Amino acid sequence: MKLNQEIIERYLNNEASEGEIFFVERWYASFENNPDGLSELSQLERIELENKIKKSIREEIKRQERYTPPRWVWAVASMAAMLVIVAGLSFYFIPNSHEKISKIKSDIPISDWAKYENSSAKILKVVLPDGSVVLLQPKTQLSYNQSDRLYRQVNLKGEAFFDVKRDESRPFLIYSGKMTTTVLGTSFNVKAYPAMETFEVSVVTGKVSVKNEIEKEVILLPKQQVVLETKTDEMLVNLLPTDKTFYWELSSLQFDDDNMQNVVERIEQNFNVSIDLSPKLRNCRLSGNFENVHLSTILEIICRSIEAEYVIDGQNISLKGNGCP
């Protein structure tokens, strides 16, 4: 088999046969025996370098096809790949200041992304490798790029609250359809279900950058929200009421042997939600001091205390159980 442009294109697009995959990867592996420093790299560094090389080949092929006869395209791309290997890692670990950050979507295979999915009817807490905490709403999917050392990249379908650990050297990027959210370290809520006509980003602490598909950017501060119209790509910034706490925010509540009807009413008023309480639970009582916690934490503790279950759908919650003696 002779290596050519068609084979490498099929390989890069995940359309190659098993034989073609073996042939391309054997060609790539042949460079590892050269004195180029690859033997000193960790497995993670090798994965990162390999995928950046693939990206370089794609870009070189596209560029050369505009100016060079097809029979030269693969030769030029191969030369570019070898130069990348010989040059080492230094070029690829330095961010390009001219590249628009919202367009930096990794070419790392999907297998190198950690995937999380909340198929339950409750809020799911996820701790990412960088220490950031994410609260996933039901019917939400999230994937995290495990191999990128320059950026912390996340793909989101659904709704989630992010409490991002600050790291000024590695911006945190969230891709959700036409919207890209970028932060260094802050807390905010993103609502972006694929079927929705509008996406939302609501900031709790810090500063957040949101861009649409045409690179228009808005900067949000605490108690500000941007609404993206998915059909028109228009963005509208809203000021959230400062006297209200929303279901994605932290809050404090205290109960002293209160019956569940009163507990529910206070939670509704405090978090701007609606709760359907099962009649069997109305005689249950609750004591507790909740300091600066999320709604999900309060719901979990309530359910453990009175042996109940909750189901959440946006701002609508139902509490069910067998009741209390």
C-alpha positions, 0 to 999 in steps of 0.5 A: 500500500502506498501512502497518499492524500486520499488515505490520510484524508480518510484517516483524519476523517475517521473513514479509513479501513483497518488496514489503512489505519494500521498503515498510517499509524505505522508510518507515524510510529516510525518517527519515534525511533529518531533522536527527536525527544519523543521517548522522553514524553509522557503518554498524555504529551504524546497524545497531545502532540499527535493530535496537533500534528493531525490538525497541522496536516489538515490545515496544510492540505487545505492551504496547499490545495488552493495553490498547488497541483493535487499530486504535490499536496501530500508531499507538502503535508508530509513534510510539514508533519515531519518538521513538526516532529523535529521541531519538538513541542515548544511551538505548540505549547505557546498560545497564538495571541492572534487566534480567536479564543472562542474558535479553539475547538480541540481536534483531540478524538472524542475518546479523550474527552471525559463524558458526564450525563445526568439521566436522573431527575435530580441534580448531579454534582460533578468535580472536574479534573481541574477542581471545578464543580459542575451541577448538572440539571436533568437531561444534561450532557457534558464532556471535558477535554482531558488532554489540552494543556492550554485550555480547559474545554467543555462541551455542554448540552443542557443546563449546568451551574459552574463553579470554576476554579481560578487558573489564569494560565488556562482559560475555561471555555464552554461550547454550547451550540452557537454560544461560547462562554469563557472565564478564568475562575467564577461561578455562573449558570448556563442553560442551553438545551439544543431544542430551545430557541434561546440560550442563557448565561447568568452570572453569580460571581466574577466576570464572564465573556460570552460570544455568539457564532459571529464573534460578537462578545458581551462581558457579564458581571454578577447579577447579569444575564445574556439571552442568545436567540438561536435563530437570529444569533442576537444577544440581549443583556438583562439585569437580574433583580438584586432582591431575588435569589434564583435556583442556581445561586447560593443562599441561607435558610434556617428552620426550627421544627417547621412543618413541611408546608412552611418549609416549602413556601420559604424555599419557593420564595427564596429560590424563585421556584415552584414546589409540588408537595405530596399531601403525605409529607405535610405533617413532616417537620424539619430543623436545620441551618443551611448556610450559603448552600445551593438548592440541590443541597437543601433538597438532598438533606430534606429528602434524607431527613424525611425519607422523601424523593425529589424531581426537578424540571427547571424551576418546577420541583415535586417532593414525594414520600410515604409521610412521617409518623 
